[in-house]
């Protein structure tokens, strides 16, 4: 990724938690504030302060806006119909529409906006601290230059994984989009198990939380070592970890449970996509 891949003009439609995190990441990355316009009639005080301090145009008159290189849709999915008529004039022949709306397909967007270049992305909540990961698919009309722009914009909030087929976005949603909740629940469950083993509740929670935080950081710091090898590095034959893994790695253990959980999330994502 290079700063030269960043667009010369961008309109962000919707700047809630995720849209706001993206905006902050773009500005940190070096996107000129003058290149950005934000449309959000319900702007939070934090967004108003950010735009004011960085010189980003917030809710400028629609007539003053030209078709940007990139139009980012970060509104709630149920707001698309209401917003479409207002923002349709912003989609020019060379505009890339980058959507992070859950459940709205490229077909849904193309039916409402005159767009041929559409990228559909699914970020996750660690984007708010710059440690997110985003799965993204592109329509046939997206050029190599537009793909590079989308990649640069999304990498401002973490890692990016491109998938070849939009149908895989439901699987992305089930793994990484919903995945932070699985990890948070792991902390809850590990702390509860520690409490049942005799630890005071507050100590069990701190131990569980710090263990998950530290393990994630270890994987981040050692990207060439597989998760399986890191697991083996902790496990002494016949030791305490091995005893626990006999339970977790049983046929009906953690792998089977997560397989069912991801399948349920993917199925629901498909239902929401209509």
N, C-alpha and C positions, 0 to 999 in steps of 0.2 A: 504494500500500500504506500502511496505517495500523496503528499499534500496536493500535488498537481492533479490528482484524481477527484478532488473535491469540486462540487459544482460552483459555477459562478453566480447562480441564483437558485434560491430554494424557498419554497413556501411550506411551512409546517401547519397542518390543520389539526388542531387539538394538541394541547400541551399539558396533560395531566402528569401523573407520576412518571410514566414511561416516556411520553413525549418530552417532558421537561428534562429527564435524564439524558435523552438523546441530544437535546439542544445544548445542554451544558457540555456534553462530550464533544460536540462539533466545534463549539467555540474554543474549548481547550485544545483541540486538535489543530486549530488554525483557520477555521472557516471565518472569513471576514463578517463581522456583525452586519455590515451594510448589505451583505448578500442574502440576508435572511429576513423573512417576514413571517410573523406568527399570527394565526387566526384562531382565537379562542374567546368566545363571548363570556365564558365563565372563568376567566383567568384567576388563578389563586394569587394571594399576595406575594408568595415567593417568586412566581413567574413574572409578575409585574415588576418586582424589584430587580430581578435578573435582567430583564429586557431594558429597564431604565439604566441600570449600571453599565451595561455592555453596548448600549446603542442599537438594540434590535427593535425593529418596527413591530409593534403589537397592535393588532386590529386596525391596520391602515384602511382607508377607503378602498373598497373593492375596485373601483374605477381606476385607482392609481397603480394597480398591479398588472404587470405584463406576465405572459405565460413563462413560468420558470423552467430551468433545466430539470429540476426535481420537485415534484409535489408529494409531500409525505402525509399520508393519512394515518393519524394517531388518535382518531376519535373512537368513541364506543361504537360497536357494530350497528346497534339499533339507531344510531344517528345518521347513518349513511344516506338514507332516503331524504331526510330533511336537509342535509348539507349539500347533496349532489347538485341541485339546481344553481346554488350560489357559486360553487367552485368549478362547475363544468367549463365556464369561460377561461379558466386558468390553464386548461389542458391544451397545449399547442401541439403541432405536429412533431416537435422534438422533445416533448416533455416525458420524462420517466415518472410514472406513478408508483411510489413505494409505499405499500400498505403494511401496517402491523395490526390491522383489525382481525381479531380472532373470529373464525367462522365465516368470513366473507371471502369467497373465491374470486379468482381473476374474472370469471364469467359474471359474477355479481357486480364487480366494479365496471367491467366493460359495458354492461347493460345500462349503466347510469352515467358514465363519463365517456367522452370521446377519446379513449386512450387505447393505443395499440401496444405500447411498451409498459408492461406492468410487472413489478416484482412483489411477491407476497412473502412477508417475513414473519417469523415467530420468535421474538426475543423472550428473555425471562427476567424475573425481578432482580437478580444480582446486577443487572445493568445499572441500577441506581448507585452502585459503588464501583462501576467500571469493570465488573468481573462477570458480566453476563455472557451468554452464548446465544447466537441467533441462527436458526435454520431458515434458509431462503431459497425460493424457486423463482425462475424468470419465465415470462412468456416468450413466444417465438419472436416477437417484435423488439425485444431488448437487444441493443447493440453491445459490442464488446466494451465500448467507452462507457455506456450507461451501466453495465454490469460492474465495471471498475468503480464508478461513482457510488453505486449502492454498497459495494463492498467496503469502500473507505468510510462511508457514513455509518455503517453498522459496526465496523471495527472500533469506532470511537467509544462503544459501550462494552466491548469484550470480543470474544472469538466469533467467527462466522463459519458456518458450514453450508455450502451450496448443495442442493439436492436436484436431481435431474427431472423429477416429476412433481408437479404440484400435489398430486395425491399423497406424496410422502410427508406433506406438512402436518397431516393429522398424527402421523407417527412421531414427528418432531415435537409436536405439542404434548404428546403422551409421555415422552422421555424427558425433554429439557424444559418445555414450557411449564408443565405441572411438576416437574422433578424437584424444584426447591421445596415444595410442600412435603414430598416424601422424605427428604433429608431432615427437615424440621421435625417431622413425626418420628424419625429415627432417634433424634435427640430426646424427644419426649419419652419414647418407649425405653430407651437405654437408661434414662434417669429413673423412670418408674421401676425398672428391674433392679437398679442399684439400691433404691429405697427398700424394696422387698428383701434384698440381701442384707439389710441392716444399716445402711448408711443414712444419715440425716438427709432429708429431702433437698435442702439447699446445697449441700456438698455433692450429692448425687447429680444434681442438675449442672453444677459448675464443672464437674468432672466429665459428664457426657458432652456438654457443649464444647469444652476446650479440646476434647478428644476428636470430635468431628471437625472442628476448625483446624486443628493442627494436622490432621490426616489429609484434609483437602489441600492445605498449604504444602505438605510434603509431596503430594502428587504434582502440584503446580511447579515446585522447585526441581522435580526430577522427571521431566516429561518423557525421557527416553526409557524409563523403567515402567513396565506394565503394571496395572493394578494387581494382576495375579502374582507377579514377582514381589511386589511390595507386601502383599498378604503373606507370602511364603517367608519373607524376611522377618516377619513378626512371630512366626509359628515355629516353636521348638517341638520336635517329635515327642509325643507323650506328655506335653506340657498343658498348661491351663488354656492357652489359646486353641490348641488342637482339640481339647475337650469341647470347647464352645463351638468350634467350627464343625464338629461332627453333627451338632444340632442344626446349625445354620445351613449346612451344605447337604443335608438329608434330601431325599427326593421330594419331600413335601416342605422343604425349608424355604430360605429367603429367595432363592432364584425362582422357584415356582410361584411364590407369593407375588413377586414383582412382575413376573410374566402376566399373571392375571390382572394385576393393577394397571399395567401399561395397556393391556388389551381393552380393559374397561374404559380407560381414558381415551384411547384411540376411537373406540366405538362411539363414545359420546361426542367427540370432536366431529365425527362424520355426521352425527345426527344434527348438531348445531349448524353445520355447513349447509344442511338442507338437501 
